[in-house]
């Protein structure tokens, strides 16, 4: 049993290293903060809205509507 474990261990370590390399080659997802709920949302799939020349990103229509109703409450101070 110990001999089998000793033979399997190097293979396990090699396969773990290969998975780590595969993970590190993927491009990071660019995210932005939804200033209404505080959630980090992927820019590519977020709901976008431009207010006073700045683009804002939202996770849902409800957050966008809250922002539109009172942008000064949610937009970061410049």
mmCIF file of the N, C-alpha and C atoms, coordinates in Angstrom:
data_MODEL
# 
_entry.id   MODEL 
# 
loop_
_atom_site.group_PDB 
_atom_site.id 
_atom_site.type_symbol 
_atom_site.label_atom_id 
_atom_site.label_alt_id 
_atom_site.label_comp_id 
_atom_site.label_asym_id 
_atom_site.label_entity_id 
_atom_site.label_seq_id 
_atom_site.pdbx_PDB_ins_code 
_atom_site.Cartn_x 
_atom_site.Cartn_y 
_atom_site.Cartn_z 
_atom_site.occupancy 
_atom_site.B_iso_or_equiv 
_atom_site.pdbx_formal_charge 
_atom_site.auth_seq_id 
_atom_site.auth_comp_id 
_atom_site.auth_asym_id 
_atom_site.auth_atom_id 
_atom_site.pdbx_PDB_model_num 
ATOM 1   N N  . UNK A 1 1  ? 0.823   -1.196 0.000   1.00 0.00 ? 1  UNK A N  1 
ATOM 2   C CA . UNK A 1 1  ? 0.000   0.000  0.000   1.00 0.00 ? 1  UNK A CA 1 
ATOM 3   C C  . UNK A 1 1  ? 0.869   1.262  0.000   1.00 0.00 ? 1  UNK A C  1 
ATOM 4   N N  . UNK A 1 2  ? 1.940   1.249  0.849   1.00 0.00 ? 2  UNK A N  1 
ATOM 5   C CA . UNK A 1 2  ? 2.829   2.407  0.895   1.00 0.00 ? 2  UNK A CA 1 
ATOM 6   C C  . UNK A 1 2  ? 3.536   2.606  -0.436  1.00 0.00 ? 2  UNK A C  1 
ATOM 7   N N  . UNK A 1 3  ? 3.889   1.502  -1.092  1.00 0.00 ? 3  UNK A N  1 
ATOM 8   C CA . UNK A 1 3  ? 4.579   1.597  -2.380  1.00 0.00 ? 3  UNK A CA 1 
ATOM 9   C C  . UNK A 1 3  ? 3.667   2.250  -3.418  1.00 0.00 ? 3  UNK A C  1 
ATOM 10  N N  . UNK A 1 4  ? 2.397   1.922  -3.398  1.00 0.00 ? 4  UNK A N  1 
ATOM 11  C CA . UNK A 1 4  ? 1.441   2.515  -4.334  1.00 0.00 ? 4  UNK A CA 1 
ATOM 12  C C  . UNK A 1 4  ? 1.299   4.011  -4.084  1.00 0.00 ? 4  UNK A C  1 
ATOM 13  N N  . UNK A 1 5  ? 1.256   4.382  -2.826  1.00 0.00 ? 5  UNK A N  1 
ATOM 14  C CA . UNK A 1 5  ? 1.161   5.796  -2.470  1.00 0.00 ? 5  UNK A CA 1 
ATOM 15  C C  . UNK A 1 5  ? 2.407   6.549  -2.925  1.00 0.00 ? 5  UNK A C  1 
ATOM 16  N N  . UNK A 1 6  ? 3.573   5.957  -2.731  1.00 0.00 ? 6  UNK A N  1 
ATOM 17  C CA . UNK A 1 6  ? 4.817   6.596  -3.149  1.00 0.00 ? 6  UNK A CA 1 
ATOM 18  C C  . UNK A 1 6  ? 4.883   6.766  -4.662  1.00 0.00 ? 6  UNK A C  1 
ATOM 19  N N  . UNK A 1 7  ? 4.293   5.841  -5.405  1.00 0.00 ? 7  UNK A N  1 
ATOM 20  C CA . UNK A 1 7  ? 4.274   5.950  -6.860  1.00 0.00 ? 7  UNK A CA 1 
ATOM 21  C C  . UNK A 1 7  ? 3.243   6.980  -7.329  1.00 0.00 ? 7  UNK A C  1 
ATOM 22  N N  . UNK A 1 8  ? 2.147   7.092  -6.630  1.00 0.00 ? 8  UNK A N  1 
ATOM 23  C CA . UNK A 1 8  ? 1.068   7.987  -7.040  1.00 0.00 ? 8  UNK A CA 1 
ATOM 24  C C  . UNK A 1 8  ? 1.342   9.443  -6.678  1.00 0.00 ? 8  UNK A C  1 
ATOM 25  N N  . UNK A 1 9  ? 2.081   9.682  -5.616  1.00 0.00 ? 9  UNK A N  1 
ATOM 26  C CA . UNK A 1 9  ? 2.329   11.044 -5.148  1.00 0.00 ? 9  UNK A CA 1 
ATOM 27  C C  . UNK A 1 9  ? 2.971   11.945 -6.205  1.00 0.00 ? 9  UNK A C  1 
ATOM 28  N N  . UNK A 1 10 ? 4.045   11.521 -6.875  1.00 0.00 ? 10 UNK A N  1 
ATOM 29  C CA . UNK A 1 10 ? 4.622   12.394 -7.910  1.00 0.00 ? 10 UNK A CA 1 
ATOM 30  C C  . UNK A 1 10 ? 3.631   12.716 -9.039  1.00 0.00 ? 10 UNK A C  1 
ATOM 31  N N  . UNK A 1 11 ? 2.810   11.758 -9.416  1.00 0.00 ? 11 UNK A N  1 
ATOM 32  C CA . UNK A 1 11 ? 1.824   12.008 -10.467 1.00 0.00 ? 11 UNK A CA 1 
ATOM 33  C C  . UNK A 1 11 ? 0.797   13.029 -10.010 1.00 0.00 ? 11 UNK A C  1 
ATOM 34  N N  . UNK A 1 12 ? 0.386   12.944 -8.774  1.00 0.00 ? 12 UNK A N  1 
ATOM 35  C CA . UNK A 1 12 ? -0.564  13.898 -8.224  1.00 0.00 ? 12 UNK A CA 1 
ATOM 36  C C  . UNK A 1 12 ? 0.022   15.301 -8.221  1.00 0.00 ? 12 UNK A C  1 
ATOM 37  N N  . UNK A 1 13 ? 1.263   15.424 -7.797  1.00 0.00 ? 13 UNK A N  1 
ATOM 38  C CA . UNK A 1 13 ? 1.913   16.735 -7.760  1.00 0.00 ? 13 UNK A CA 1 
ATOM 39  C C  . UNK A 1 13 ? 2.077   17.323 -9.150  1.00 0.00 ? 13 UNK A C  1 
ATOM 40  N N  . UNK A 1 14 ? 2.411   16.498 -10.119 1.00 0.00 ? 14 UNK A N  1 
ATOM 41  C CA . UNK A 1 14 ? 2.564   16.975 -11.495 1.00 0.00 ? 14 UNK A CA 1 
ATOM 42  C C  . UNK A 1 14 ? 1.225   17.467 -12.030 1.00 0.00 ? 14 UNK A C  1 
ATOM 43  N N  . UNK A 1 15 ? 0.166   16.738 -11.771 1.00 0.00 ? 15 UNK A N  1 
ATOM 44  C CA . UNK A 1 15 ? -1.145  17.147 -12.283 1.00 0.00 ? 15 UNK A CA 1 
ATOM 45  C C  . UNK A 1 15 ? -1.624  18.429 -11.615 1.00 0.00 ? 15 UNK A C  1 
ATOM 46  N N  . UNK A 1 16 ? -1.309  18.625 -10.339 1.00 0.00 ? 16 UNK A N  1 
ATOM 47  C CA . UNK A 1 16 ? -1.682  19.871 -9.653  1.00 0.00 ? 16 UNK A CA 1 
ATOM 48  C C  . UNK A 1 16 ? -0.942  21.058 -10.252 1.00 0.00 ? 16 UNK A C  1 
ATOM 49  N N  . UNK A 1 17 ? 0.337   20.885 -10.561 1.00 0.00 ? 17 UNK A N  1 
ATOM 50  C CA . UNK A 1 17 ? 1.110   21.956 -11.179 1.00 0.00 ? 17 UNK A CA 1 
ATOM 51  C C  . UNK A 1 17 ? 0.542   22.323 -12.539 1.00 0.00 ? 17 UNK A C  1 
ATOM 52  N N  . UNK A 1 18 ? 0.118   21.340 -13.303 1.00 0.00 ? 18 UNK A N  1 
ATOM 53  C CA . UNK A 1 18 ? -0.437  21.605 -14.630 1.00 0.00 ? 18 UNK A CA 1 
ATOM 54  C C  . UNK A 1 18 ? -1.724  22.421 -14.515 1.00 0.00 ? 18 UNK A C  1 
ATOM 55  N N  . UNK A 1 19 ? -2.566  22.111 -13.516 1.00 0.00 ? 19 UNK A N  1 
ATOM 56  C CA . UNK A 1 19 ? -3.808  22.866 -13.339 1.00 0.00 ? 19 UNK A CA 1 
ATOM 57  C C  . UNK A 1 19 ? -3.519  24.300 -12.912 1.00 0.00 ? 19 UNK A C  1 
ATOM 58  N N  . UNK A 1 20 ? -2.514  24.513 -12.075 1.00 0.00 ? 20 UNK A N  1 
ATOM 59  C CA . UNK A 1 20 ? -2.146  25.862 -11.666 1.00 0.00 ? 20 UNK A CA 1 
ATOM 60  C C  . UNK A 1 20 ? -1.705  26.696 -12.861 1.00 0.00 ? 20 UNK A C  1 
ATOM 61  N N  . UNK A 1 21 ? -0.902  26.098 -13.756 1.00 0.00 ? 21 UNK A N  1 
ATOM 62  C CA . UNK A 1 21 ? -0.463  26.806 -14.950 1.00 0.00 ? 21 UNK A CA 1 
ATOM 63  C C  . UNK A 1 21 ? -1.653  27.175 -15.821 1.00 0.00 ? 21 UNK A C  1 
ATOM 64  N N  . UNK A 1 22 ? -2.610  26.296 -15.968 1.00 0.00 ? 22 UNK A N  1 
ATOM 65  C CA . UNK A 1 22 ? -3.789  26.569 -16.785 1.00 0.00 ? 22 UNK A CA 1 
ATOM 66  C C  . UNK A 1 22 ? -4.591  27.714 -16.197 1.00 0.00 ? 22 UNK A C  1 
ATOM 67  N N  . UNK A 1 23 ? -4.710  27.777 -14.896 1.00 0.00 ? 23 UNK A N  1 
ATOM 68  C CA . UNK A 1 23 ? -5.450  28.862 -14.249 1.00 0.00 ? 23 UNK A CA 1 
ATOM 69  C C  . UNK A 1 23 ? -4.768  30.197 -14.465 1.00 0.00 ? 23 UNK A C  1 
ATOM 70  N N  . UNK A 1 24 ? -3.453  30.228 -14.381 1.00 0.00 ? 24 UNK A N  1 
ATOM 71  C CA . UNK A 1 24 ? -2.729  31.488 -14.442 1.00 0.00 ? 24 UNK A CA 1 
ATOM 72  C C  . UNK A 1 24 ? -2.665  32.081 -15.846 1.00 0.00 ? 24 UNK A C  1 
ATOM 73  N N  . UNK A 1 25 ? -2.990  31.320 -16.880 1.00 0.00 ? 25 UNK A N  1 
ATOM 74  C CA . UNK A 1 25 ? -2.914  31.846 -18.233 1.00 0.00 ? 25 UNK A CA 1 
ATOM 75  C C  . UNK A 1 25 ? -4.223  32.489 -18.687 1.00 0.00 ? 25 UNK A C  1 
ATOM 76  N N  . UNK A 1 26 ? -5.286  32.390 -17.892 1.00 0.00 ? 26 UNK A N  1 
ATOM 77  C CA . UNK A 1 26 ? -6.543  33.025 -18.271 1.00 0.00 ? 26 UNK A CA 1 
ATOM 78  C C  . UNK A 1 26 ? -6.479  34.514 -17.943 1.00 0.00 ? 26 UNK A C  1 
ATOM 79  N N  . UNK A 1 27 ? -7.080  35.314 -18.797 1.00 0.00 ? 27 UNK A N  1 
ATOM 80  C CA . UNK A 1 27 ? -7.074  36.764 -18.598 1.00 0.00 ? 27 UNK A CA 1 
ATOM 81  C C  . UNK A 1 27 ? -7.993  37.136 -17.436 1.00 0.00 ? 27 UNK A C  1 
ATOM 82  N N  . UNK A 1 28 ? -7.587  38.094 -16.615 1.00 0.00 ? 28 UNK A N  1 
ATOM 83  C CA . UNK A 1 28 ? -8.449  38.516 -15.510 1.00 0.00 ? 28 UNK A CA 1 
ATOM 84  C C  . UNK A 1 28 ? -9.677  39.256 -16.044 1.00 0.00 ? 28 UNK A C  1 
ATOM 85  N N  . UNK A 1 29 ? -10.783 39.119 -15.339 1.00 0.00 ? 29 UNK A N  1 
ATOM 86  C CA . UNK A 1 29 ? -12.018 39.782 -15.731 1.00 0.00 ? 29 UNK A CA 1 
ATOM 87  C C  . UNK A 1 29 ? -11.999 41.186 -15.154 1.00 0.00 ? 29 UNK A C  1 
ATOM 88  N N  . UNK A 1 30 ? -12.190 42.183 -16.010 1.00 0.00 ? 30 UNK A N  1 
ATOM 89  C CA . UNK A 1 30 ? -12.206 43.566 -15.551 1.00 0.00 ? 30 UNK A CA 1 
ATOM 90  C C  . UNK A 1 30 ? -13.549 43.853 -14.896 1.00 0.00 ? 30 UNK A C  1 
ATOM 91  N N  . UNK A 1 31 ? -13.511 44.338 -13.666 1.00 0.00 ? 31 UNK A N  1 
ATOM 92  C CA . UNK A 1 31 ? -14.733 44.595 -12.915 1.00 0.00 ? 31 UNK A CA 1 
ATOM 93  C C  . UNK A 1 31 ? -14.803 46.045 -12.473 1.00 0.00 ? 31 UNK A C  1 
ATOM 94  N N  . UNK A 1 32 ? -16.020 46.473 -12.156 1.00 0.00 ? 32 UNK A N  1 
ATOM 95  C CA . UNK A 1 32 ? -16.250 47.809 -11.641 1.00 0.00 ? 32 UNK A CA 1 
ATOM 96  C C  . UNK A 1 32 ? -17.278 47.733 -10.524 1.00 0.00 ? 32 UNK A C  1 
ATOM 97  N N  . UNK A 1 33 ? -17.256 48.702 -9.656  1.00 0.00 ? 33 UNK A N  1 
ATOM 98  C CA . UNK A 1 33 ? -18.168 48.713 -8.522  1.00 0.00 ? 33 UNK A CA 1 
ATOM 99  C C  . UNK A 1 33 ? -19.517 49.286 -8.917  1.00 0.00 ? 33 UNK A C  1 
ATOM 100 N N  . UNK A 1 34 ? -20.583 48.599 -8.527  1.00 0.00 ? 34 UNK A N  1 
ATOM 101 C CA . UNK A 1 34 ? -21.942 49.125 -8.629  1.00 0.00 ? 34 UNK A CA 1 
ATOM 102 C C  . UNK A 1 34 ? -22.110 50.006 -7.395  1.00 0.00 ? 34 UNK A C  1 
ATOM 103 N N  . UNK A 1 35 ? -22.169 51.327 -7.592  1.00 0.00 ? 35 UNK A N  1 
ATOM 104 C CA . UNK A 1 35 ? -22.182 52.256 -6.469  1.00 0.00 ? 35 UNK A CA 1 
ATOM 105 C C  . UNK A 1 35 ? -23.496 52.248 -5.689  1.00 0.00 ? 35 UNK A C  1 
ATOM 106 N N  . UNK A 1 36 ? -24.509 51.586 -6.192  1.00 0.00 ? 36 UNK A N  1 
ATOM 107 C CA . UNK A 1 36 ? -25.774 51.514 -5.461  1.00 0.00 ? 36 UNK A CA 1 
ATOM 108 C C  . UNK A 1 36 ? -25.727 50.403 -4.417  1.00 0.00 ? 36 UNK A C  1 
ATOM 109 N N  . UNK A 1 37 ? -25.387 49.189 -4.835  1.00 0.00 ? 37 UNK A N  1 
ATOM 110 C CA . UNK A 1 37 ? -25.399 48.053 -3.902  1.00 0.00 ? 37 UNK A CA 1 
ATOM 111 C C  . UNK A 1 37 ? -24.006 47.658 -3.422  1.00 0.00 ? 37 UNK A C  1 
ATOM 112 N N  . UNK A 1 38 ? -22.956 48.179 -4.062  1.00 0.00 ? 38 UNK A N  1 
ATOM 113 C CA . UNK A 1 38 ? -21.595 47.891 -3.654  1.00 0.00 ? 38 UNK A CA 1 
ATOM 114 C C  . UNK A 1 38 ? -20.989 46.646 -4.276  1.00 0.00 ? 38 UNK A C  1 
ATOM 115 N N  . UNK A 1 39 ? -21.750 45.947 -5.090  1.00 0.00 ? 39 UNK A N  1 
ATOM 116 C CA . UNK A 1 39 ? -21.278 44.711 -5.714  1.00 0.00 ? 39 UNK A CA 1 
ATOM 117 C C  . UNK A 1 39 ? -20.260 45.010 -6.813  1.00 0.00 ? 39 UNK A C  1 
ATOM 118 N N  . UNK A 1 40 ? -19.262 44.128 -6.959  1.00 0.00 ? 40 UNK A N  1 
ATOM 119 C CA . UNK A 1 40 ? -18.308 44.228 -8.062  1.00 0.00 ? 40 UNK A CA 1 
ATOM 120 C C  . UNK A 1 40 ? -18.898 43.468 -9.250  1.00 0.00 ? 40 UNK A C  1 
ATOM 121 N N  . UNK A 1 41 ? -19.049 44.145 -10.385 1.00 0.00 ? 41 UNK A N  1 
ATOM 122 C CA . UNK A 1 41 ? -19.676 43.538 -11.554 1.00 0.00 ? 41 UNK A CA 1 
ATOM 123 C C  . UNK A 1 41 ? -18.696 43.497 -12.723 1.00 0.00 ? 41 UNK A C  1 
ATOM 124 N N  . UNK A 1 42 ? -18.717 42.414 -13.520 1.00 0.00 ? 42 UNK A N  1 
ATOM 125 C CA . UNK A 1 42 ? -17.875 42.367 -14.716 1.00 0.00 ? 42 UNK A CA 1 
ATOM 126 C C  . UNK A 1 42 ? -18.317 43.442 -15.709 1.00 0.00 ? 42 UNK A C  1 
ATOM 127 N N  . UNK A 1 43 ? -17.390 44.261 -16.151 1.00 0.00 ? 43 UNK A N  1 
ATOM 128 C CA . UNK A 1 43 ? -17.742 45.356 -17.058 1.00 0.00 ? 43 UNK A CA 1 
ATOM 129 C C  . UNK A 1 43 ? -18.380 44.857 -18.353 1.00 0.00 ? 43 UNK A C  1 
ATOM 130 N N  . UNK A 1 44 ? -17.944 43.709 -18.835 1.00 0.00 ? 44 UNK A N  1 
ATOM 131 C CA . UNK A 1 44 ? -18.439 43.192 -20.114 1.00 0.00 ? 44 UNK A CA 1 
ATOM 132 C C  . UNK A 1 44 ? -19.923 42.856 -20.072 1.00 0.00 ? 44 UNK A C  1 
ATOM 133 N N  . UNK A 1 45 ? -20.434 42.420 -18.922 1.00 0.00 ? 45 UNK A N  1 
ATOM 134 C CA . UNK A 1 45 ? -21.838 42.010 -18.842 1.00 0.00 ? 45 UNK A CA 1 
ATOM 135 C C  . UNK A 1 45 ? -22.697 42.953 -18.004 1.00 0.00 ? 45 UNK A C  1 
ATOM 136 N N  . UNK A 1 46 ? -22.117 44.042 -17.506 1.00 0.00 ? 46 UNK A N  1 
ATOM 137 C CA . UNK A 1 46 ? -22.851 44.970 -16.644 1.00 0.00 ? 46 UNK A CA 1 
ATOM 138 C C  . UNK A 1 46 ? -23.784 45.867 -17.454 1.00 0.00 ? 46 UNK A C  1 
ATOM 139 N N  . UNK A 1 47 ? -24.749 46.448 -16.764 1.00 0.00 ? 47 UNK A N  1 
ATOM 140 C CA . UNK A 1 47 ? -25.626 47.469 -17.350 1.00 0.00 ? 47 UNK A CA 1 
ATOM 141 C C  . UNK A 1 47 ? -24.865 48.784 -17.236 1.00 0.00 ? 47 UNK A C  1 
ATOM 142 N N  . UNK A 1 48 ? -24.702 49.478 -18.355 1.00 0.00 ? 48 UNK A N  1 
ATOM 143 C CA . UNK A 1 48 ? -23.890 50.695 -18.391 1.00 0.00 ? 48 UNK A CA 1 
ATOM 144 C C  . UNK A 1 48 ? -24.759 51.938 -18.474 1.00 0.00 ? 48 UNK A C  1 
ATOM 145 N N  . UNK A 1 49 ? -24.281 53.024 -17.846 1.00 0.00 ? 49 UNK A N  1 
ATOM 146 C CA . UNK A 1 49 ? -24.983 54.298 -17.877 1.00 0.00 ? 49 UNK A CA 1 
ATOM 147 C C  . UNK A 1 49 ? -23.940 55.408 -17.759 1.00 0.00 ? 49 UNK A C  1 
ATOM 148 N N  . UNK A 1 50 ? -24.077 56.451 -18.582 1.00 0.00 ? 50 UNK A N  1 
ATOM 149 C CA . UNK A 1 50 ? -23.161 57.584 -18.524 1.00 0.00 ? 50 UNK A CA 1 
ATOM 150 C C  . UNK A 1 50 ? -23.865 58.729 -17.808 1.00 0.00 ? 50 UNK A C  1 
ATOM 151 N N  . UNK A 1 51 ? -23.199 59.262 -16.785 1.00 0.00 ? 51 UNK A N  1 
ATOM 152 C CA . UNK A 1 51 ? -23.720 60.394 -16.022 1.00 0.00 ? 51 UNK A CA 1 
ATOM 153 C C  . UNK A 1 51 ? -22.612 61.428 -15.918 1.00 0.00 ? 51 UNK A C  1 
ATOM 154 N N  . UNK A 1 52 ? -22.886 62.629 -16.396 1.00 0.00 ? 52 UNK A N  1 
ATOM 155 C CA . UNK A 1 52 ? -21.935 63.738 -16.387 1.00 0.00 ? 52 UNK A CA 1 
ATOM 156 C C  . UNK A 1 52 ? -20.568 63.321 -16.931 1.00 0.00 ? 52 UNK A C  1 
ATOM 157 N N  . UNK A 1 53 ? -20.580 62.568 -18.032 1.00 0.00 ? 53 UNK A N  1 
ATOM 158 C CA . UNK A 1 53 ? -19.354 62.185 -18.719 1.00 0.00 ? 53 UNK A CA 1 
ATOM 159 C C  . UNK A 1 53 ? -18.622 60.981 -18.140 1.00 0.00 ? 53 UNK A C  1 
ATOM 160 N N  . UNK A 1 54 ? -19.143 60.405 -17.071 1.00 0.00 ? 54 UNK A N  1 
ATOM 161 C CA . UNK A 1 54 ? -18.518 59.230 -16.457 1.00 0.00 ? 54 UNK A CA 1 
ATOM 162 C C  . UNK A 1 54 ? -19.410 58.020 -16.663 1.00 0.00 ? 54 UNK A C  1 
ATOM 163 N N  . UNK A 1 55 ? -18.798 56.900 -17.062 1.00 0.00 ? 55 UNK A N  1 
ATOM 164 C CA . UNK A 1 55 ? -19.558 55.670 -17.260 1.00 0.00 ? 55 UNK A CA 1 
ATOM 165 C C  . UNK A 1 55 ? -19.637 54.901 -15.949 1.00 0.00 ? 55 UNK A C  1 
ATOM 166 N N  . UNK A 1 56 ? -20.859 54.507 -15.586 1.00 0.00 ? 56 UNK A N  1 
ATOM 167 C CA . UNK A 1 56 ? -21.104 53.727 -14.377 1.00 0.00 ? 56 UNK A CA 1 
ATOM 168 C C  . UNK A 1 56 ? -21.635 52.355 -14.785 1.00 0.00 ? 56 UNK A C  1 
ATOM 169 N N  . UNK A 1 57 ? -21.384 51.365 -13.939 1.00 0.00 ? 57 UNK A N  1 
ATOM 170 C CA . UNK A 1 57 ? -21.754 49.982 -14.217 1.00 0.00 ? 57 UNK A CA 1 
ATOM 171 C C  . UNK A 1 57 ? -22.656 49.469 -13.106 1.00 0.00 ? 57 UNK A C  1 
ATOM 172 N N  . UNK A 1 58 ? -23.720 48.726 -13.503 1.00 0.00 ? 58 UNK A N  1 
ATOM 173 C CA . UNK A 1 58 ? -24.711 48.254 -12.545 1.00 0.00 ? 58 UNK A CA 1 
ATOM 174 C C  . UNK A 1 58 ? -24.981 46.771 -12.733 1.00 0.00 ? 58 UNK A C  1 
ATOM 175 N N  . UNK A 1 59 ? -25.333 46.115 -11.623 1.00 0.00 ? 59 UNK A N  1 
ATOM 176 C CA . UNK A 1 59 ? -25.602 44.678 -11.661 1.00 0.00 ? 59 UNK A CA 1 
ATOM 177 C C  . UNK A 1 59 ? -27.012 44.380 -12.147 1.00 0.00 ? 59 UNK A C  1 
ATOM 178 N N  . UNK A 1 60 ? -27.943 45.320 -11.961 1.00 0.00 ? 60 UNK A N  1 
ATOM 179 C CA . UNK A 1 60 ? -29.347 45.081 -12.314 1.00 0.00 ? 60 UNK A CA 1 
ATOM 180 C C  . UNK A 1 60 ? -30.035 46.399 -12.646 1.00 0.00 ? 60 UNK A C  1 
ATOM 181 N N  . UNK A 1 61 ? -31.168 46.299 -13.345 1.00 0.00 ? 61 UNK A N  1 
ATOM 182 C CA . UNK A 1 61 ? -31.947 47.492 -13.688 1.00 0.00 ? 61 UNK A CA 1 
ATOM 183 C C  . UNK A 1 61 ? -32.396 48.247 -12.449 1.00 0.00 ? 61 UNK A C  1 
ATOM 184 N N  . UNK A 1 62 ? -32.686 47.536 -11.364 1.00 0.00 ? 62 UNK A N  1 
ATOM 185 C CA . UNK A 1 62 ? -33.147 48.191 -10.133 1.00 0.00 ? 62 UNK A CA 1 
ATOM 186 C C  . UNK A 1 62 ? -32.070 49.138 -9.593  1.00 0.00 ? 62 UNK A C  1 
ATOM 187 N N  . UNK A 1 63 ? -30.814 48.720 -9.638  1.00 0.00 ? 63 UNK A N  1 
ATOM 188 C CA . UNK A 1 63 ? -29.724 49.591 -9.185  1.00 0.00 ? 63 UNK A CA 1 
ATOM 189 C C  . UNK A 1 63 ? -29.568 50.797 -10.105 1.00 0.00 ? 63 UNK A C  1 
ATOM 190 N N  . UNK A 1 64 ? -29.700 50.587 -11.400 1.00 0.00 ? 64 UNK A N  1 
ATOM 191 C CA . UNK A 1 64 ? -29.618 51.693 -12.353 1.00 0.00 ? 64 UNK A CA 1 
ATOM 192 C C  . UNK A 1 64 ? -30.728 52.703 -12.083 1.00 0.00 ? 64 UNK A C  1 
ATOM 193 N N  . UNK A 1 65 ? -31.938 52.236 -11.860 1.00 0.00 ? 65 UNK A N  1 
ATOM 194 C CA . UNK A 1 65 ? -33.067 53.139 -11.607 1.00 0.00 ? 65 UNK A CA 1 
ATOM 195 C C  . UNK A 1 65 ? -32.875 53.936 -10.315 1.00 0.00 ? 65 UNK A C  1 
ATOM 196 N N  . UNK A 1 66 ? -32.356 53.303 -9.272  1.00 0.00 ? 66 UNK A N  1 
ATOM 197 C CA . UNK A 1 66 ? -32.061 54.027 -8.026  1.00 0.00 ? 66 UNK A CA 1 
ATOM 198 C C  . UNK A 1 66 ? -31.013 55.102 -8.269  1.00 0.00 ? 66 UNK A C  1 
ATOM 199 N N  . UNK A 1 67 ? -29.998 54.771 -9.063  1.00 0.00 ? 67 UNK A N  1 
ATOM 200 C CA . UNK A 1 67 ? -28.949 55.737 -9.386  1.00 0.00 ? 67 UNK A CA 1 
ATOM 201 C C  . UNK A 1 67 ? -29.526 56.919 -10.153 1.00 0.00 ? 67 UNK A C  1 
ATOM 202 N N  . UNK A 1 68 ? -30.336 56.633 -11.165 1.00 0.00 ? 68 UNK A N  1 
ATOM 203 C CA . UNK A 1 68 ? -30.934 57.707 -11.976 1.00 0.00 ? 68 UNK A CA 1 
ATOM 204 C C  . UNK A 1 68 ? -31.823 58.616 -11.146 1.00 0.00 ? 68 UNK A C  1 
ATOM 205 N N  . UNK A 1 69 ? -32.510 58.068 -10.146 1.00 0.00 ? 69 UNK A N  1 
ATOM 206 C CA . UNK A 1 69 ? -33.412 58.851 -9.303  1.00 0.00 ? 69 UNK A CA 1 
ATOM 207 C C  . UNK A 1 69 ? -32.651 59.837 -8.418  1.00 0.00 ? 69 UNK A C  1 
ATOM 208 N N  . UNK A 1 70 ? -31.442 59.486 -7.996  1.00 0.00 ? 70 UNK A N  1 
ATOM 209 C CA . UNK A 1 70 ? -30.666 60.351 -7.114  1.00 0.00 ? 70 UNK A CA 1 
ATOM 210 C C  . UNK A 1 70 ? -29.170 60.124 -7.323  1.00 0.00 ? 70 UNK A C  1 
ATOM 211 N N  . UNK A 1 71 ? -28.625 60.553 -8.471  1.00 0.00 ? 71 UNK A N  1 
ATOM 212 C CA . UNK A 1 71 ? -27.217 60.276 -8.774  1.00 0.00 ? 71 UNK A CA 1 
ATOM 213 C C  . UNK A 1 71 ? -26.245 60.878 -7.756  1.00 0.00 ? 71 UNK A C  1 
ATOM 214 N N  . UNK A 1 72 ? -26.582 62.019 -7.171  1.00 0.00 ? 72 UNK A N  1 
ATOM 215 C CA . UNK A 1 72 ? -25.672 62.650 -6.205  1.00 0.00 ? 72 UNK A CA 1 
ATOM 216 C C  . UNK A 1 72 ? -25.497 61.784 -4.963  1.00 0.00 ? 72 UNK A C  1 
ATOM 217 N N  . UNK A 1 73 ? -26.506 60.996 -4.633  1.00 0.00 ? 73 UNK A N  1 
ATOM 218 C CA . UNK A 1 73 ? -26.434 60.106 -3.480  1.00 0.00 ? 73 UNK A CA 1 
ATOM 219 C C  . UNK A 1 73 ? -25.440 58.964 -3.712  1.00 0.00 ? 73 UNK A C  1 
ATOM 220 N N  . UNK A 1 74 ? -25.349 58.498 -4.953  1.00 0.00 ? 74 UNK A N  1 
ATOM 221 C CA . UNK A 1 74 ? -24.548 57.306 -5.254  1.00 0.00 ? 74 UNK A CA 1 
ATOM 222 C C  . UNK A 1 74 ? -23.221 57.571 -5.962  1.00 0.00 ? 74 UNK A C  1 
ATOM 223 N N  . UNK A 1 75 ? -23.149 58.604 -6.773  1.00 0.00 ? 75 UNK A N  1 
ATOM 224 C CA . UNK A 1 75 ? -21.914 58.867 -7.526  1.00 0.00 ? 75 UNK A CA 1 
ATOM 225 C C  . UNK A 1 75 ? -20.820 59.317 -6.575  1.00 0.00 ? 75 UNK A C  1 
ATOM 226 N N  . UNK A 1 76 ? -19.607 58.807 -6.740  1.00 0.00 ? 76 UNK A N  1 
ATOM 227 C CA . UNK A 1 76 ? -18.514 59.252 -5.877  1.00 0.00 ? 76 UNK A CA 1 
ATOM 228 C C  . UNK A 1 76 ? -18.210 60.734 -6.111  1.00 0.00 ? 76 UNK A C  1 
ATOM 229 N N  . UNK A 1 77 ? -17.856 61.416 -5.052  1.00 0.00 ? 77 UNK A N  1 
ATOM 230 C CA . UNK A 1 77 ? -17.527 62.846 -5.166  1.00 0.00 ? 77 UNK A CA 1 
ATOM 231 C C  . UNK A 1 77 ? -16.273 63.022 -6.002  1.00 0.00 ? 77 UNK A C  1 
ATOM 232 N N  . UNK A 1 78 ? -16.283 64.047 -6.830  1.00 0.00 ? 78 UNK A N  1 
ATOM 233 C CA . UNK A 1 78 ? -15.126 64.322 -7.696  1.00 0.00 ? 78 UNK A CA 1 
ATOM 234 C C  . UNK A 1 78 ? -14.282 65.421 -7.119  1.00 0.00 ? 78 UNK A C  1 
# 
